Amino acid sequence: MTSSYPYTPTTLRMSVNPVHGCRLNLVKASSKSRLCPSDLANPRVSPNVPVPEPPPRSSRKRTERDIRNVALELMEQQAWLGEDGYSGTTDERLLWNCVNRYVKKDRKAGVKTKGITLFLVHGAGFPKEICETNLCYLLAACVVIDEVWSWESVQHGDSALSNRQNLSGSFDWTDNARDIANFLIHYMPEEVETSLPIQLHRVPASIGESRLKCSFSSRTLVVAGHSYGGCSVTLAALHFPAMFSSMILVDAAIAA
């Protein structure tokens, strides 16, 4: 597995006045998004199938028929793969997840607490930055949150740009749950650090094993998932319940 990464994600520093003139300074650690590689030890459920060709770009507007034809091709492909059961078509290509980390700039270094780590997972079609405005208000009003991580699925936003050469034409939602579990077990840093590399380092195996049995030693993990994200975090929690302190599901796409 190569240790290089193909794309440098967006950066952000922000200063806002969210609550009654209280100024809050936030920074994505080192003003960078983080990158986490997928777990090649467990091949993806999503098969390696080609992305359907979009209608050609031209001076004329794309017709409703053009759009309908692409949609039908995608639905027929998904139906065929469902009947086939993905047999023999698993995808072992390396993909990356981009994750934003938010901490208060005035957080005291060296202070160790087991405060809340809020882990946010977006719905289908949204980027990892979708909650940034809400975070400005939340972190100003809630002192028990040590940091926030905002997840991005492999086929969304900066993650999709990083993976543009390796994305499949089909995607199984269970792979997002797999990627989330991979990050929480193997890549979320053990401590709330002030500086992190762009490509997150894998934690020692002993720490990953401990997280599976008794959660995080220095974090209280609270997960919030919207729609597709709610389904993904629920699947992850069903397989690894010990890691999660609590979950907030917003219009989670879960069918009985």
C-alpha positions in Angstrom: 0.0 0.0 0.0 1.4 3.4 -1.0 1.8 6.0 1.7 1.2 8.9 -0.6 -2.1 10.6 -1.1 -3.4 12.0 -4.4 -5.2 15.2 -3.3 -4.7 17.9 -0.7 -8.2 18.6 0.9 -9.7 22.0 1.6 -8.5 24.1 4.5 -10.4 26.4 6.8 -9.8 28.8 9.7 -12.9 30.6 11.1 -13.7 33.1 13.7 -17.3 33.7 14.5 -19.6 35.5 17.0 -22.3 32.9 17.5 -23.8 33.5 20.9 -24.5 36.9 22.5 -21.2 38.5 21.2 -19.1 35.6 22.5 -16.2 35.2 20.1 -15.2 31.6 19.3 -12.0 30.7 17.5 -12.0 27.3 15.8 -9.4 25.6 13.7 -9.3 22.3 11.9 -6.1 20.9 13.4 -3.2 22.5 11.7 -5.8 24.1 9.4 -6.0 20.9 7.4 -8.4 18.0 6.8 -7.2 14.6 7.6 -6.9 11.5 5.3 -7.5 8.0 6.4 -6.9 4.9 4.1 -9.4 2.1 3.8 -8.6 -1.3 5.3 -7.2 -3.5 2.6 -7.4 -6.5 4.9 -11.2 -6.5 4.4 -12.2 -6.1 0.7 -15.1 -3.8 0.0 -18.6 -5.1 -0.7 -19.0 -2.6 -3.5 -17.9 -4.3 -6.7 -15.4 -2.8 -9.1 -17.8 -1.9 -12.0 -17.4 1.0 -14.4 -19.0 4.4 -13.8 -21.7 5.0 -16.5 -20.7 7.6 -19.1 -22.6 10.8 -18.6 -24.3 12.5 -21.7 -21.7 14.5 -23.7 -21.3 18.1 -22.7 -22.3 20.6 -25.4 -23.7 24.0 -25.9 -27.2 22.7 -25.7 -28.8 21.9 -22.3 -28.9 18.2 -21.4 -32.4 16.9 -22.0 -34.6 15.1 -19.6 -34.2 12.0 -21.7 -30.4 12.1 -21.4 -30.7 12.3 -17.6 -33.3 9.5 -17.5 -31.2 7.2 -19.5 -28.2 7.5 -17.1 -30.5 7.0 -14.1 -32.0 3.8 -15.7 -28.5 2.5 -16.5 -27.5 3.0 -12.8 -30.7 1.3 -11.5 -30.4 -1.7 -13.9 -26.7 -2.1 -12.9 -27.7 -2.0 -9.2 -30.5 -4.5 -9.7 -28.2 -6.9 -11.6 -25.6 -6.7 -8.9 -28.2 -7.4 -6.2 -29.4 -10.5 -8.0 -25.8 -11.7 -8.6 -25.0 -11.1 -4.9 -21.7 -9.4 -5.7 -20.2 -12.8 -6.3 -16.6 -12.5 -7.5 -16.7 -8.7 -7.9 -15.3 -7.3 -4.7 -13.1 -4.3 -5.0 -9.6 -4.2 -3.3 -8.4 -0.9 -4.7 -7.2 1.6 -2.1 -9.7 4.4 -1.3 -9.3 7.3 1.1 -11.7 9.0 3.5 -11.3 12.7 4.3 -12.2 13.7 7.9 -12.3 17.3 9.3 -11.2 17.8 12.9 -12.4 20.8 14.9 -10.9 22.0 18.2 -11.0 25.3 20.1 -7.8 27.3 19.4 -7.7 28.4 23.0 -7.9 24.9 24.4 -5.2 24.4 27.1 -2.4 22.1 26.0 -1.6 19.2 28.2 -5.0 19.2 30.0 -6.2 15.6 29.9 -9.9 15.0 30.3 -12.4 12.3 29.1 -14.7 14.9 27.5 -17.0 14.3 24.6 -15.6 13.6 21.1 -18.4 14.3 18.7 -18.3 12.2 15.5 -20.5 13.5 12.7 -21.6 11.5 9.6 -23.3 13.3 6.7 -26.3 12.2 4.6 -26.2 11.3 0.9 -25.1 14.1 -1.3 -23.7 16.3 1.5 -20.0 17.1 2.2 -18.3 16.9 5.6 -18.5 20.7 6.0 -22.3 20.6 6.1 -22.5 21.1 9.9 -19.8 23.8 10.3 -22.3 26.7 10.9 -24.0 24.6 13.6 -20.7 23.7 15.2 -19.9 27.4 15.8 -23.0 27.7 18.0 -22.6 24.3 19.6 -19.0 24.6 20.7 -19.7 28.1 22.1 -22.5 26.8 24.3 -21.2 23.3 25.2 -17.9 23.2 27.2 -17.9 19.4 27.6 -17.0 18.8 23.9 -13.2 18.3 23.5 -13.2 18.0 19.8 -15.4 17.2 16.7 -14.6 15.0 13.8 -16.7 15.3 10.6 -16.6 12.2 8.4 -16.8 12.1 4.6 -17.7 9.0 2.6 -15.4 7.8 -0.1 -17.7 9.0 -2.9 -18.5 12.5 -1.5 -16.7 15.9 -1.6 -12.9 15.9 -1.0 -12.9 12.1 -0.6 -14.4 11.7 -4.0 -11.7 13.9 -5.5 -9.0 11.9 -3.7 -10.5 8.7 -5.1 -11.6 9.9 -8.5 -9.4 7.3 -10.3 -10.6 4.3 -8.3 -14.3 4.9 -7.6 -16.8 2.3 -8.7 -20.0 2.8 -10.5 -21.9 1.1 -7.6 -21.7 1.7 -3.9 -23.0 -0.5 -1.0 -23.8 1.4 2.2 -22.3 -1.2 4.3 -18.9 -0.1 3.0 -19.3 3.3 4.7 -20.0 1.5 8.0 -16.8 -0.6 7.4 -14.8 2.6 6.7 -16.1 4.3 9.8 -15.3 1.3 12.0 -11.8 1.2 10.4 -11.2 4.8 11.3 -12.5 4.6 14.8 -10.6 1.4 15.7 -7.3 2.1 13.9 -6.9 5.7 13.1 -8.6 8.1 15.5 -5.7 9.5 17.7 -5.6 8.3 21.2 -5.4 11.8 22.7 -6.8 15.2 21.7 -3.6 16.5 20.1 -2.9 20.1 19.0 -1.2 19.0 15.8 -1.8 16.0 13.4 -0.3 15.0 10.1 -2.5 15.1 7.0 -2.3 11.4 6.6 -3.3 9.9 10.0 -1.1 7.3 11.5 -2.4 3.9 12.4 -2.5 3.4 16.2 -0.8 0.3 17.7 -2.7 -3.0 17.5 -3.0 -3.2 21.2 -4.9 0.1 21.3 -7.3 -1.0 18.6 -8.0 -4.2 20.4 -8.7 -2.3 23.6 -11.2 0.0 21.9 -13.1 -3.0 20.7 -13.4 -4.3 24.3 -13.8 -1.2 26.4 -14.0 1.8 24.1 -11.6 4.8 24.2 -9.3 5.4 27.2 -9.4 9.2 26.9 -12.6 9.9 25.0 -16.4 9.7 25.4 -17.5 9.0 21.8 -20.9 10.4 20.8 -21.9 9.8 17.2 -24.5 11.8 15.1 -25.6 10.5 11.8 -28.0 12.0 9.3 -30.0 9.8 6.8 -27.5 7.6 5.0 -25.0 8.5 7.7 -27.5 7.4 10.4 -27.7 4.0 8.7 -23.9 3.8 8.4 -23.2 4.5 12.1 -26.0 2.2 13.2 -24.4 -0.7 11.3 -21.0 0.1 12.7 -22.4 0.2 16.3 -24.2 -3.1 15.8 -20.9 -4.7 15.0 -18.7 -2.8 17.6 -21.1 -1.6 20.4 -18.4 -1.2 23.0 -16.9 1.8 21.3 -20.0 4.0 21.3 -21.2 6.0 24.3 -24.3 7.2 22.6 -25.8 7.9 19.2 -27.9 10.6 17.7 -29.8 9.6 14.6 -31.4 12.3 12.4 -33.9 10.9 9.9 -31.8 7.8 9.7 -32.5 5.7 6.6 -33.2 2.4 8.4 -35.9 0.0 7.3 -37.5 -2.5 9.6 
